[in-house]
């Protein structure tokens, strides 16, 4: 099937409150030379999706900027991780690993375990044999343990041929007058869908019923409304009758906890009460399927919140970079929050071309947000009619697109 031409940008836009590469990053990367590409790593490459490098042998990595050393005090897989650092005199830390022969990633994407104490969003680059590059990124919260993060497309340079990738780079931008420390572990590969998937999500105020529902009904698109269950039927919120109608029309009614309170500021006991109380309400009121899915209030979480969500839900959605492969960490499924029409169009083009999973979340449907949503749905309808993407609910992702380690 011939796919729609995708937009190539000099630098990715800011999506969902997370900044991708700046112009200075992109310019710096474009001027980089790789040196002698005839140098090969000596290990045997497994071409199947799954774990690839657990950072137990750092000699496989070339340090291009900053420093890389083993850290035996911190690990996600095995007994150690790689600690990447850049001091105040350095602009970034970057490491590179070559494949001993070009790797076919036409059906895969990389994913990694990351941790940091700094406000950074790491970048992973895939470079093909002609020097074209695909840039992927994830949203990384400081101060949390190592955890798997799913990487999403944020930029391209040239037209990367994912069937012939010669090396992968991992980097973090330090900026001016600050040091950066980032831990990395368990580089692995996950499959991607045969056709790009798009999820549409909303928070549980009444504009979902009065504004989103009519637009989506015209195209018979499924969507998800995440509700704070204590407020169902309250002023400005969706009523029980609204939720029943939406469910009959193919919507998923998911959880935003009992009160949509910031879980990162709550005790573990309060987190459990918020999460499990909402599950009980949804199941008691006929929304059992939606009780499997969670939206982190205010897109905030800590380690205990993530663990509670993982123990009680099939997928937890949080703000970040949309457009990833099969989920390696379903407790932290990334989504783009409130994209403009142009941002959404770019994401949808990448979703079609690279066959990724993209979640668009609209916390507000007033003014410009409403117009952006309506434009996006119109463009989405064109792509779906052409067979280039599929609009799905979270049940499709939970059933078919969770990476099995």
C-alpha positions in Angstrom: 0.0 0.0 0.0 1.4 3.4 -0.9 1.5 5.6 2.2 1.0 9.3 2.4 4.2 11.3 2.2 5.2 12.4 5.7 6.4 15.8 6.8 10.1 16.2 7.3 11.0 19.0 9.7 14.3 20.6 10.7 13.3 20.3 14.4 10.3 18.7 16.2 7.6 20.9 17.6 6.7 21.0 21.3 4.0 18.5 22.0 2.1 17.7 25.1 4.2 20.1 27.2 7.4 18.3 26.3 10.1 20.0 24.2 11.8 18.0 21.5 15.2 18.8 20.0 15.9 22.5 19.8 17.2 24.1 16.6 20.6 24.1 18.1 20.4 20.4 18.8 19.4 19.6 15.3 22.1 21.8 13.7 24.7 20.3 15.9 23.6 16.8 15.0 23.6 17.6 11.3 27.2 18.6 11.4 28.4 15.5 13.2 30.6 13.0 11.4 30.7 9.4 12.4 34.3 8.7 11.4 35.2 5.2 10.1 32.0 3.4 9.5 33.9 0.2 8.7 34.4 -0.4 12.4 32.1 -3.2 13.6 31.1 -4.5 17.0 32.1 -8.1 17.6 28.9 -9.4 19.2 26.3 -11.6 17.5 23.1 -9.6 16.7 19.7 -11.2 17.3 17.4 -9.7 14.8 14.2 -10.6 16.7 12.3 -8.1 19.0 13.4 -8.4 22.6 16.3 -7.5 24.9 19.4 -6.5 23.0 21.9 -4.8 25.3 21.8 -4.9 29.1 24.9 -2.6 29.5 27.0 -5.3 31.0 29.8 -4.6 28.5 30.3 -0.9 27.9 33.1 -1.6 25.3 30.3 -2.1 22.8 29.5 1.6 23.1 31.5 4.5 21.7 31.4 7.7 23.9 31.0 10.7 21.6 30.4 13.4 24.2 30.5 13.3 28.0 31.2 10.1 29.9 29.8 6.5 30.3 30.6 4.2 33.2 29.1 1.1 34.8 27.0 1.6 37.9 26.7 -1.5 40.0 24.4 0.2 42.5 21.6 0.7 40.0 20.1 -1.7 37.5 16.9 -2.6 35.7 18.1 -5.8 34.0 21.2 -7.7 35.2 23.5 -6.4 37.8 24.4 -2.9 36.6 23.4 0.0 34.3 25.3 2.5 32.3 25.6 6.0 33.9 25.9 8.7 31.3 27.2 12.1 32.5 28.1 15.5 31.1 29.8 18.1 33.3 29.2 21.9 33.2 31.8 22.4 30.5 30.0 20.0 28.1 26.8 20.6 26.2 25.6 17.0 26.1 26.3 13.4 26.7 26.1 11.0 23.7 27.0 7.3 23.2 26.8 5.2 20.0 26.6 1.5 19.3 27.1 0.2 15.8 25.4 -3.0 14.6 27.9 -5.4 13.1 25.7 -5.5 10.0 22.8 -3.1 9.1 19.8 -4.1 11.2 16.3 -4.3 9.7 14.1 -2.1 12.0 11.3 -1.8 9.4 8.9 -3.5 11.8 10.5 -2.5 15.1 11.4 0.4 17.4 13.9 0.6 20.2 12.9 1.1 23.8 15.0 1.5 27.0 15.0 1.7 30.7 16.0 5.2 31.9 16.4 7.2 35.1 17.7 10.7 35.8 18.0 13.2 38.5 17.8 16.1 36.0 15.1 17.7 33.9 16.0 16.1 30.6 14.2 14.1 27.8 16.7 11.7 26.3 17.0 11.3 22.5 17.6 8.1 20.6 18.7 8.3 17.0 18.6 5.6 14.4 21.0 6.2 11.5 20.7 4.4 8.2 23.6 3.4 5.9 23.2 6.7 3.9 23.3 8.9 7.0 19.6 9.6 7.2 18.3 9.7 10.7 15.1 9.0 12.7 15.0 10.7 16.1 12.9 9.3 19.0 12.3 10.7 22.4 10.6 10.0 25.8 9.5 12.1 28.7 11.6 11.4 31.7 10.7 12.5 35.3 13.6 13.2 37.6 14.2 11.2 40.8 12.5 7.9 39.9 14.0 4.4 39.7 15.0 2.9 36.4 11.9 2.0 34.3 11.1 1.1 30.8 10.1 4.0 28.6 8.6 3.8 25.1 10.2 6.0 22.5 8.2 8.1 20.0 9.1 9.8 16.7 10.0 13.5 17.2 12.0 14.3 14.1 13.6 13.0 10.9 16.6 14.1 8.9 16.4 13.0 5.3 14.2 9.9 4.6 15.6 7.2 6.9 15.5 3.7 5.6 14.6 1.6 8.7 15.4 -1.6 6.9 19.1 -0.7 7.0 20.1 0.9 10.3 23.8 1.0 10.9 23.9 2.4 14.5 21.9 3.7 17.4 22.8 6.8 19.5 21.6 7.8 22.9 22.0 11.4 24.1 20.8 14.0 26.6 21.2 17.7 26.2 22.8 19.5 29.1 22.5 23.1 28.0 24.4 25.9 29.6 26.2 25.8 32.9 24.7 22.6 34.3 25.7 19.0 34.6 23.6 16.0 33.6 23.4 12.4 34.9 21.3 9.8 33.3 21.1 6.0 33.8 20.3 3.7 30.9 19.7 0.0 30.8 18.1 -2.8 28.8 18.1 -1.6 25.2 15.4 -3.7 23.5 13.3 -3.7 20.4 9.5 -3.8 20.2 7.3 -4.6 17.2 5.1 -2.0 15.5 1.5 -2.4 14.2 0.9 -3.3 10.6 -1.2 -0.2 10.3 -0.8 2.9 12.5 -3.1 3.2 15.4 -4.7 6.4 16.8 -6.5 6.7 20.2 -8.6 9.7 21.1 -9.1 10.6 24.8 -10.9 13.2 26.9 -11.4 14.1 30.5 -14.8 13.7 32.1 -16.4 17.2 31.8 -19.7 17.7 30.0 -18.0 19.2 26.9 -17.1 15.6 26.0 -20.8 14.9 25.5 -21.8 18.3 24.0 -18.7 18.9 21.7 -16.6 15.8 21.2 -19.4 13.3 20.8 -21.2 15.0 17.8 -17.9 15.4 15.9 -16.8 11.8 16.5 -20.3 10.4 15.8 -20.1 11.7 12.2 -17.2 9.4 11.6 -18.1 6.5 14.0 -14.7 6.9 15.8 -14.3 5.3 19.1 -12.9 7.3 22.0 -12.3 7.2 25.7 -13.6 9.5 28.5 -11.7 9.3 31.7 -13.9 10.3 34.7 -13.2 11.2 38.3 -15.9 8.9 39.7 -16.8 11.0 42.8 -17.8 13.9 40.5 -20.0 12.0 38.0 -23.3 13.9 37.8 -21.8 17.0 39.4 -22.0 20.5 38.0 -19.9 20.6 34.8 -19.2 16.9 34.7 -20.6 14.0 32.7 -23.7 12.5 34.2 -24.4 8.7 34.6 -26.8 9.0 31.7 -24.1 10.6 29.5 -21.7 7.8 30.3 -24.2 5.1 29.4 -25.0 6.8 26.1 -21.3 7.2 25.3 -20.7 3.5 26.1 -23.6 2.4 23.9 -22.0 4.4 21.1 -18.7 2.6 21.4 -16.8 4.8 23.9 -14.7 3.5 26.7 -15.4 4.9 30.1 -12.1 4.9 32.0 -10.7 6.0 35.3 -9.1 9.2 36.5 -9.3 8.1 40.1 -12.1 9.1 42.4 -11.2 12.8 42.5 -8.6 13.3 39.8 -6.2 14.4 42.5 -2.4 14.6 41.9 -1.1 11.2 42.8 2.5 12.3 43.1 1.6 14.3 46.2 -0.4 11.5 47.9 0.7 8.7 50.2 0.6 5.2 48.9 -2.5 4.5 50.9 -4.3 7.5 49.4 -3.1 6.5 46.0 -4.7 3.1 46.4 -7.9 4.6 47.7 -8.1 6.9 44.7 -7.4 4.2 42.2 -9.2 1.2 43.7 -12.2 3.3 44.7 -12.7 4.4 41.1 -12.4 0.8 39.8 -15.1 -0.3 42.2 -17.4 2.5 41.1 -16.9 1.8 37.4 -17.5 -1.9 37.9 -20.6 -1.4 40.1 -22.1 1.0 37.5 -21.6 -1.2 34.4 -18.4 0.2 33.1 -16.2 -2.9 33.7 -14.3 -2.7 30.5 -13.2 0.9 31.1 -12.1 0.1 34.6 -9.0 -1.5 33.0 -7.7 1.9 31.9 -6.3 4.8 33.8 -5.4 8.4 33.1 -2.9 10.0 35.5 -4.5 13.2 36.8 -2.5 16.3 35.7 -0.1 13.8 34.0 1.9 13.4 37.2 3.1 10.3 38.9 5.7 8.9 41.2 7.1 5.4 41.6 4.5 4.2 44.0 1.7 5.6 41.8 3.1 3.8 38.8 3.3 0.5 40.7 -0.3 0.8 42.0 -1.6 1.6 38.5 0.4 -1.3 37.0 -1.1 -3.7 39.6 -4.7 -2.5 39.0 -5.0 -1.6 35.3 -4.1 -2.9 31.9 -2.8 0.5 30.7 -2.1 3.8 32.4 -1.8 6.9 30.1 0.4 9.9 30.9 1.6 13.0 29.1 4.7 12.6 26.9 5.6 11.9 23.3 3.1 10.1 21.2 3.9 7.8 18.3 5.6 4.7 19.7 5.7 0.9 19.0 4.1 -1.8 21.0 4.1 -0.8 24.7 7.0 -2.2 26.7 5.7 -0.4 29.9 1.9 -0.2 29.7 1.8 1.6 33.1 3.3 4.6 31.4 1.7 4.7 28.0 2.7 8.1 26.5 0.3 10.5 24.9 0.3 14.0 23.5 -1.8 16.5 25.4 -3.8 19.2 23.7 -2.0 19.3 20.3 -2.6 22.1 17.9 -4.0 21.2 14.5 -0.5 21.5 12.9 1.1 19.4 15.6 -1.6 16.7 15.3 -1.3 16.6 11.6 2.4 16.0 11.8 1.9 13.3 14.4 -0.7 11.6 12.2 1.5 11.7 9.2 4.3 10.0 11.1 1.8 7.5 12.6 0.8 6.5 9.1 4.3 6.4 7.7 6.1 4.7 10.5 3.1 2.6 11.7 3.1 3.7 15.3 0.6 4.0 18.1 -0.4 7.7 18.8 -2.7 8.8 21.6 -4.2 12.3 21.4 -5.7 13.7 24.6 -7.9 16.8 24.8 -8.3 18.0 28.4 -10.2 21.1 27.2 -12.6 21.7 24.2 -13.1 25.4 24.3 -11.9 28.1 21.9 -8.8 27.2 19.9 -8.6 23.7 21.4 -12.1 22.9 20.0 -11.1 24.2 16.6 -7.8 22.2 16.7 -9.7 19.0 17.7 -12.3 19.4 14.9 -9.6 20.0 12.2 -7.7 17.0 13.5 -10.7 14.7 13.3 -11.3 15.8 9.7 -7.7 15.0 8.8 -7.9 11.8 10.7 -11.0 10.8 8.7 -9.1 11.3 5.5 -6.2 9.1 6.6 -8.5 6.4 7.8 -10.6 6.4 4.6 -7.3 5.9 2.7 -6.5 2.9 4.9 -3.4 4.6 6.3 -4.3 4.5 9.9 -7.0 3.0 12.2 -8.8 4.7 15.1 -9.1 2.3 18.0 -9.9 2.1 21.7 -7.5 1.1 24.5 -8.8 -2.5 24.3 -7.1 -3.0 21.0 -3.8 -1.9 22.4 -4.2 -4.0 25.5 -5.1 -7.1 23.5 -2.7 -6.8 20.6 0.1 -4.3 21.2 1.7 -5.0 24.6 5.3 -6.1 24.2 6.0 -9.5 25.8 9.4 -9.4 27.3 
